[in-house]
């Protein structure tokens, strides 16, 4: 017998049907593995990589960094 699965009829489980222990385990895993939060990039290094050296004075770099932070 050839049984085919119709993808339109295959529904994911409703969130209320998911085991609470599984949700708790997932939350713990996310807490441990998402500790590597995205750090704010060093704005001076971003500017120095994107633009040629000497294009901005030190005061202009400082002002641009302040604008980008706010």
C-alpha positions, 0 to 999 in steps of 0.5 A: 500500500502506498501511503502519501502524506498530504502536507496541507493536512499535516499540522504542527502541534498547538502550543498548549499540547507541548509538554511543559517540561520540554518548554522548561528544558528549552528555556534553560537551554536558551538561557545558557546558550544565548549568554553570548549576547551581541556586543555593541561594535567598537564604533571607532574601529567600524569607522576606521575600517569603512573610511580611509584614514585621515578622512575625519579628524579626531573631533569628527570621529568623536562626534560621529561616535556620539551620534551613532550611540544616541 
